[in-house]
């Protein structure tokens, strides 16, 4: 019974870091697929915008040639240029606002993920060294990676690249924190009493 208890105590300590690494690799591949998908969508969108500009230029040349003999040429041209300039300013303003919001959201997500990673690292080192606890940060990482995978699945319909980048950075920081803390525990094997169990 004591051996079973010891095995049950040691197994999570051995396999949970590998589980967190496997989950992080899977999630990275999963996010890279959707990232490439939305990169292709953005390229298609750029082609459509370029096509719209070319068609607008052709229409402008056609109007200029067909209305050369008209005395209302200045009126048509002024109206056309006013509408085109208004659309350009409006779309530029919308895109600037969207990218600004995305940048602020990604920055906040990155700062929160780094702070949360540092907090978990300090809390885990305090538990493993001071309290000799058998709870590993990698167990928390596995749970958090699963929750991140759920969040990434729920964000698959989002068009914002910053969502995927922030989730990827959070998972990467969690994985690095798990590896560092696991190395700390390997460097101090006598800090916990589970090695001295019969």
C-alpha positions in Angstrom: 0.0 0.0 0.0 2.9 2.3 0.8 4.5 1.5 -2.6 1.3 2.3 -4.4 1.0 5.6 -2.5 4.6 6.4 -3.4 4.0 5.6 -7.1 0.9 7.6 -7.1 2.9 10.5 -5.6 5.8 10.2 -8.0 4.0 9.6 -11.3 2.4 13.1 -11.5 5.8 14.6 -10.8 7.4 12.7 -13.6 4.8 12.8 -16.4 3.0 16.1 -15.8 5.9 18.2 -17.3 5.9 16.1 -20.4 2.1 16.3 -20.6 2.3 20.1 -20.4 5.0 20.2 -23.1 3.0 17.9 -25.4 -0.1 20.0 -24.9 1.8 23.2 -25.6 3.3 21.7 -28.9 -0.2 20.5 -29.9 -1.7 23.9 -29.2 1.1 25.7 -31.0 0.5 23.5 -34.1 -3.2 24.1 -33.8 -2.9 27.8 -33.5 -0.3 28.0 -36.4 -2.9 26.4 -38.7 -5.5 29.0 -37.9 -2.9 31.7 -38.0 -1.8 30.7 -41.5 -5.5 30.5 -42.5 -6.1 34.1 -41.4 -2.9 35.3 -43.0 -4.2 33.9 -46.3 -7.5 35.7 -45.7 -5.6 39.0 -45.1 -3.7 38.4 -48.4 -6.9 37.9 -50.2 -8.4 41.0 -48.6 -5.3 43.0 -49.8 -5.9 41.7 -53.3 -9.5 42.7 -53.2 -8.6 46.2 -52.0 -6.0 46.5 -54.8 -8.6 45.4 -57.3 -11.0 48.0 -56.0 -8.4 50.7 -56.3 -7.6 49.6 -59.9 -11.2 49.5 -60.9 -11.8 52.9 -59.3 -8.8 54.3 -61.3 -10.2 52.8 -64.5 -13.6 54.3 -63.8 -12.0 57.6 -63.1 -10.2 57.5 -66.5 -13.4 56.5 -68.2 -15.4 59.3 -66.7 -12.6 61.7 -67.6 -12.6 60.7 -71.2 -16.3 60.4 -71.7 -17.0 63.7 -70.0 -14.3 65.8 -71.6 -16.8 67.6 -73.8 -19.2 68.2 -71.0 -19.5 71.5 -69.3 -20.3 69.7 -66.1 -17.0 67.9 -66.0 -15.8 69.8 -62.9 -19.0 69.0 -61.0 -18.8 65.3 -61.7 -15.1 65.1 -61.0 -15.5 67.1 -57.7 -18.3 64.8 -56.6 -16.5 61.7 -57.5 -13.2 62.8 -55.9 -15.1 63.9 -52.8 -16.8 60.5 -52.4 -13.5 58.7 -53.1 -11.6 60.8 -50.6 -14.3 60.4 -48.0 -14.2 56.6 -48.4 -10.4 56.6 -48.2 -10.4 58.7 -45.0 -13.2 56.7 -43.4 -11.6 53.3 -44.1 -8.2 54.6 -43.0 -9.7 55.8 -39.7 -11.5 52.5 -39.1 -8.4 50.4 -39.8 -6.2 52.6 -37.6 -8.8 52.3 -34.7 -9.0 48.5 -35.1 -5.2 48.0 -35.2 -4.8 50.4 -32.2 -7.4 48.4 -30.2 -5.7 45.1 -31.3 -2.3 46.4 -30.2 -3.6 47.6 -26.8 -5.4 44.2 -26.3 -2.3 42.2 -27.2 -0.1 44.3 -24.9 -2.5 43.9 -22.0 -2.8 40.2 -22.6 1.0 39.8 -22.8 1.6 41.7 -19.6 -1.1 39.7 -17.8 0.3 36.4 -19.0 3.9 37.3 -18.0 2.7 38.5 -14.6 0.6 35.4 -14.0 3.5 33.2 -15.1 5.9 35.0 -12.6 3.3 34.7 -9.9 2.8 30.9 -10.5 6.6 30.4 -10.6 7.2 32.2 -7.2 4.2 30.4 -5.6 5.4 27.1 -6.8 9.0 27.6 -5.7 7.7 28.7 -2.3 5.5 25.6 -2.0 8.2 23.1 -3.2 11.1 24.5 -1.1 9.4 25.9 2.0 6.4 23.6 2.5 7.9 20.5 0.7 4.6 20.1 -1.1 4.2 17.5 -3.8 2.0 19.8 -6.0 3.9 20.7 -9.1 3.4 23.8 -11.3 3.3 21.5 -14.3 0.0 20.1 -13.0 -1.4 23.7 -13.0 0.2 24.2 -16.4 -1.6 21.1 -17.8 -5.0 22.4 -16.5 -4.3 25.9 -17.8 -3.2 24.6 -21.2 -6.4 22.7 -21.5 -8.4 25.8 -20.6 -6.3 27.8 -23.1 -7.1 25.2 -25.8 -10.8 25.7 -25.0 -10.4 29.4 -25.3 -8.6 29.1 -28.6 -11.4 26.9 -29.9 -13.9 29.5 -28.9 -11.9 32.2 -30.6 -11.6 30.3 -33.9 -14.2 32.6 -35.5 -12.4 35.7 -34.4 -10.7 37.8 -37.1 -8.2 39.4 -34.8 -4.7 38.1 -35.0 -3.8 39.4 -31.5 -6.1 36.8 -29.9 -4.0 33.9 -31.3 -0.7 35.7 -30.7 -1.7 36.4 -27.0 -2.8 32.8 -26.4 0.4 31.5 -28.1 2.6 33.8 -25.9 0.7 32.8 -22.8 1.2 29.1 -23.6 4.8 29.7 -24.4 5.4 31.5 -21.1 3.6 28.8 -19.1 5.8 26.1 -20.8 9.0 28.0 -20.1 7.9 28.5 -16.5 7.1 24.8 -16.1 10.5 23.8 -17.5 12.4 26.3 -15.3 10.6 25.2 -12.2 11.1 21.5 -13.0 14.8 22.2 -13.4 14.8 23.9 -10.0 13.2 20.9 -8.4 15.8 18.6 -10.1 18.6 20.9 -8.8 17.3 20.6 -5.2 16.2 17.0 -4.9 16.5 17.0 -1.1 14.2 19.9 -0.5 11.1 17.7 -0.4 10.6 14.7 1.7 9.0 12.4 -0.9 12.4 11.0 -1.8 12.7 9.7 1.8 9.4 7.8 1.7 9.8 4.1 2.4 
